[in-house]
């Protein structure tokens, strides 16, 4: 039998602690144990990183809760969505999207439209008005005029079920305007001219470099008259008056909220919070006809919780903890509420 090529295993050596002798470990076994120790260290590092991330996310969540929603979570009262229209009305997509989302939310009992606008383009004003009328089929809509809600701003208020204004609010301005510019004198002074190639005689109507023709004037006035007729008609329908009655104040004039109340163009004087209370009462009245919705009943209504659309430009911390924050926030808020709640264009309208 050939001799074995394996090295003999030396006997176990004495234990440093005086206990039983330690087993012999080959160099290969020692290397394996060393790798295992390094793997354990890596595992501990990864575990610590995960725990740190969770703690960091929790901190972000707590910060988000404390900064944004503490008042909402622990406040008593019904929730009312607030849709703001600020500045000139040049587009409608964002506002319409918010109205539609708020109309579908079961946690909101009503919608308040807060208007701070001098007017703007016709089509966006009409689109917002239509969205409000559609939303009203699901829940009450109340308009609250701020410092100014004129022309297009007044038009969109007609989409609400009830309209508030302050006594000093500037509103009205029911009318339509188209303006063109004459730069022929400037062209002559600078010694330049404009050549125009057009498919029809009206394609360049309103050009700043030629005099308007009688057909230009007639076309522009037909445009203005058509839009004016739409404006007056919808005002008469929504305010329960005749077209002739509306035309007595629809000459482009602006007026205060108090004058608008006298002309029956708004329903009540008051601010945003009065509008929110009215919205809550109108919501209750849809399910209980005995509910009083007059201003005398406002004192019996707890201050509603005003819910605004989320910030379209959140900071980095909000983005980092958005998912976890939203889940915790919604869950905690729902629990607290259930505990605290009783059982119960070039063409502008201006």
C-alpha positions in Angstrom: 0.0 0.0 0.0 1.5 3.3 -1.0 2.3 5.8 1.7 -0.3 8.6 2.2 0.5 12.0 0.7 -1.6 13.9 3.3 0.2 15.7 6.1 -0.5 14.2 9.4 -2.9 16.1 11.6 -1.1 17.3 14.6 -2.7 16.8 17.9 -4.9 19.5 19.4 -3.0 22.0 21.4 -3.7 23.2 24.9 -6.4 25.8 25.4 -5.2 29.3 26.4 -7.9 29.5 29.0 -7.0 26.2 30.6 -10.1 24.5 29.3 -10.5 21.6 27.0 -7.9 21.5 24.2 -8.7 23.5 21.1 -9.3 21.6 17.8 -6.7 21.9 15.2 -7.6 24.2 12.3 -5.8 23.9 9.0 -4.8 27.1 7.1 -7.7 26.5 4.7 -10.2 26.4 7.6 -8.7 29.5 9.1 -9.1 31.4 5.8 -12.7 30.3 5.6 -13.4 31.5 9.1 -11.8 34.8 8.2 -14.0 35.3 5.2 -17.0 34.4 7.3 -16.1 37.1 9.8 -15.7 39.7 7.0 -19.1 38.6 5.6 -20.7 39.0 9.0 -19.2 42.5 9.3 -20.7 43.4 5.9 -24.1 42.0 6.9 -24.0 44.0 10.1 -23.1 47.1 8.0 -26.0 46.6 5.6 -28.4 46.0 8.5 -27.3 49.2 10.1 -27.8 51.0 6.9 -31.3 49.7 6.5 -32.2 50.6 10.0 -30.8 54.1 9.6 -32.8 54.6 6.4 -36.0 53.5 8.1 -35.3 55.9 11.0 -34.5 58.7 8.6 -37.7 58.0 6.7 -39.6 58.1 10.0 -38.0 61.4 10.9 -39.0 62.8 7.5 -42.5 61.5 8.0 -42.8 63.1 11.5 -41.4 66.4 10.1 -43.9 66.3 7.3 -46.8 65.5 9.6 -45.8 68.2 12.1 -45.3 70.9 9.4 -48.2 70.1 7.1 -51.0 68.1 8.6 -51.0 68.4 12.4 -53.7 71.0 12.3 -55.8 68.9 9.9 -55.3 65.7 11.8 -56.5 67.0 15.2 -59.0 69.7 14.1 -62.7 69.1 14.4 -65.1 69.9 11.7 -66.0 68.9 8.1 -63.4 69.1 5.4 -64.0 71.6 2.5 -61.8 71.7 -0.6 -60.5 75.2 -1.6 -59.8 75.8 -5.3 -57.9 79.1 -5.8 -58.0 81.2 -9.0 -55.3 83.9 -8.8 -54.4 86.5 -11.5 -55.4 86.7 -15.1 -57.3 83.7 -16.5 -55.2 82.5 -19.4 -55.6 78.7 -19.1 -57.9 76.3 -17.3 -56.4 72.9 -17.3 -54.8 73.0 -13.8 -57.9 74.5 -12.2 -60.3 72.1 -13.9 -58.2 69.2 -12.8 -58.3 70.3 -9.2 -62.0 70.8 -9.3 -62.6 67.4 -10.8 -60.3 65.7 -8.2 -62.0 67.5 -5.3 -65.4 66.6 -6.6 -64.5 62.9 -6.5 -63.0 62.9 -3.0 -65.3 61.3 -0.4 -63.5 63.1 2.5 -64.6 66.5 1.2 -68.2 67.6 1.8 -68.1 70.7 -0.4 -65.9 72.9 -2.6 -65.1 76.6 -2.2 -63.8 78.6 -5.2 -61.6 81.4 -4.0 -61.3 84.1 -6.7 -58.6 86.8 -7.0 -58.8 87.6 -10.7 -59.5 90.7 -12.8 -60.6 88.4 -15.7 -58.9 87.0 -18.8 -59.6 84.9 -21.8 -63.1 83.7 -22.7 -62.6 80.0 -23.3 -60.7 79.2 -20.0 -63.4 81.1 -18.0 -66.1 79.0 -19.7 -64.2 75.8 -19.0 -63.9 76.6 -15.3 -67.5 77.5 -15.1 -68.5 74.2 -16.7 -66.3 72.2 -14.4 -67.9 73.9 -11.4 -71.4 73.1 -12.7 -70.4 69.4 -13.1 -68.8 69.3 -9.6 -72.0 70.7 -8.2 -73.8 67.5 -9.2 -71.7 65.7 -6.6 -71.3 68.3 -3.8 -72.1 71.9 -3.1 -69.9 74.6 -4.7 -69.6 78.1 -3.1 -67.7 81.0 -4.6 -65.7 83.4 -2.4 -64.6 86.7 -4.0 -61.4 88.3 -2.7 -60.2 91.8 -3.5 -61.2 91.5 -7.2 -63.4 89.1 -9.1 -64.3 91.0 -12.3 -65.3 90.0 -15.8 -63.9 86.5 -16.4 -63.5 86.3 -12.6 -67.2 87.1 -12.2 -68.0 84.7 -15.0 -66.5 81.7 -13.2 -68.3 82.7 -10.0 -71.6 81.9 -11.8 -70.7 78.3 -11.7 -71.1 78.2 -7.9 -74.4 77.4 -6.1 -73.8 80.4 -3.8 -71.6 83.5 -4.2 -69.9 85.5 -1.5 -68.1 88.8 -1.8 -66.6 91.3 0.6 -68.4 94.7 0.8 -65.3 96.3 -0.9 -64.6 93.5 -3.5 -64.3 94.9 -7.0 -66.5 92.8 -9.3 -68.9 93.1 -12.2 -67.2 94.4 -15.4 -69.6 92.3 -17.5 -68.5 92.9 -21.0 -66.1 91.9 -23.9 -63.2 93.8 -25.4 -61.0 93.4 -28.5 -58.1 95.8 -29.0 -55.7 96.3 -32.0 -52.7 98.5 -32.4 -51.8 100.9 -35.3 -48.1 101.0 -36.0 -48.2 102.5 -39.4 -46.7 105.8 -38.1 -43.9 103.9 -36.5 -43.2 102.0 -39.7 -43.1 105.3 -41.7 -40.7 106.9 -39.1 -38.4 103.9 -39.2 -38.8 103.6 -43.0 -39.8 100.0 -43.2 -42.9 98.3 -44.6 -44.7 95.0 -44.2 -45.7 92.8 -47.1 -48.6 90.5 -46.4 -49.6 87.4 -48.4 -53.0 86.0 -47.3 -55.6 83.5 -48.4 -58.5 85.8 -47.8 -59.4 89.5 -47.1 -59.9 88.9 -43.4 -56.9 86.7 -42.7 -54.9 89.7 -41.4 -57.7 91.6 -39.8 -56.4 93.5 -36.8 -53.0 94.0 -38.5 -51.1 96.9 -37.0 -49.7 97.9 -40.4 -52.9 98.7 -42.3 -56.2 100.5 -41.7 -59.1 98.3 -40.9 -61.7 97.8 -43.6 -65.5 98.0 -43.0 -65.6 94.2 -43.2 -62.9 94.0 -40.5 -64.9 96.2 -38.2 -68.1 94.2 -38.9 -66.4 90.9 -38.2 -64.8 92.1 -35.0 -68.1 93.5 -33.7 -69.9 90.3 -34.6 -67.3 88.4 -32.5 -67.7 90.8 -29.6 -71.5 90.7 -29.8 -71.6 86.9 -29.8 -69.4 86.5 -26.7 -71.2 89.4 -25.0 -74.5 87.6 -25.7 -73.1 84.4 -24.2 -71.9 86.3 -21.1 -75.2 88.1 -20.5 -77.2 84.9 -21.1 -75.4 82.8 -18.6 -75.5 85.6 -16.1 -79.2 85.9 -16.5 -79.7 82.2 -16.2 -77.6 81.7 -13.1 -78.8 84.8 -11.3 -82.5 84.2 -12.1 -83.0 87.4 -14.0 -84.0 88.4 -17.5 -81.4 89.3 -20.1 -82.9 92.9 -20.1 -82.3 93.2 -16.4 -78.7 92.1 -16.7 -78.0 94.4 -19.5 -78.8 97.4 -17.3 -75.6 96.7 -15.4 -73.7 94.8 -18.2 -72.1 97.8 -19.8 -68.6 97.0 -18.6 -68.9 98.9 -15.3 -67.1 97.6 -12.2 -68.8 97.7 -8.9 -68.2 96.9 -5.2 -69.5 93.8 -3.6 -72.2 95.8 -1.8 -73.4 97.2 -5.1 -73.3 93.8 -6.7 -75.5 92.4 -3.8 -78.0 95.2 -4.5 -78.0 94.2 -8.2 -78.5 90.5 -7.2 -75.2 89.6 -8.9 -74.0 87.9 -5.7 -75.8 86.2 -2.8 -74.2 87.4 0.4 -71.4 89.5 1.9 -68.7 87.6 3.8 -65.2 86.2 3.6 -63.7 82.8 3.0 -64.6 81.2 6.3 -68.3 82.3 6.0 -68.3 80.7 2.5 -66.9 77.5 3.9 -69.6 77.3 6.6 -72.2 78.0 4.0 -70.8 75.1 2.0 -71.1 72.7 4.9 -74.7 73.7 5.6 -75.6 73.3 1.9 -74.0 69.8 2.0 -76.1 68.9 5.1 -79.2 70.2 3.5 -78.8 67.8 0.6 -79.4 64.9 3.0 -81.7 66.7 5.5 -84.2 69.2 4.2 -84.8 70.6 7.8 -81.2 72.0 8.0 -81.2 75.8 8.1 -78.7 77.3 5.7 -79.1 81.0 6.4 -76.4 83.1 7.9 -78.1 82.8 11.3 -77.0 79.2 11.4 -73.3 79.8 10.8 -72.6 80.1 14.6 -73.9 76.5 15.0 -71.3 75.2 12.5 -67.8 74.3 13.7 -65.1 75.9 11.6 -64.6 73.6 8.6 -61.1 72.2 7.8 -59.9 74.0 4.6 -58.1 71.5 2.4 -55.9 73.0 -0.4 -54.3 71.1 -3.3 -50.9 69.6 -2.6 -47.8 71.7 -3.3 -46.8 71.2 -6.9 -43.1 71.8 -6.0 -42.3 69.7 -2.9 -38.9 69.9 -1.4 -36.3 67.1 -1.3 -37.3 65.9 2.2 -41.0 65.7 1.1 -40.0 63.7 -2.0 -37.8 61.3 0.0 -40.6 60.5 2.5 -43.6 61.0 0.3 -44.9 57.4 0.1 -44.4 56.5 3.8 -45.5 60.0 4.9 -48.7 59.7 2.9 -49.6 56.3 4.2 -48.9 57.3 7.8 -50.6 60.7 7.5 -53.8 59.3 5.9 -54.0 56.5 8.4 -53.5 58.6 11.4 -55.8 61.4 10.2 -58.5 58.9 9.4 -58.2 57.4 12.9 -58.2 60.7 14.7 -61.2 61.9 12.7 -63.2 58.8 13.4 -62.4 59.2 17.1 -63.1 62.9 17.4 -66.1 63.1 15.0 -69.5 62.7 16.5 -71.5 59.7 15.4 -73.4 61.8 13.5 -57.3 85.4 -25.5 -56.8 88.3 -27.5 -60.5 88.4 -27.0 -61.0 89.0 -23.3 -63.9 89.4 -21.0 -63.2 92.5 -18.9 
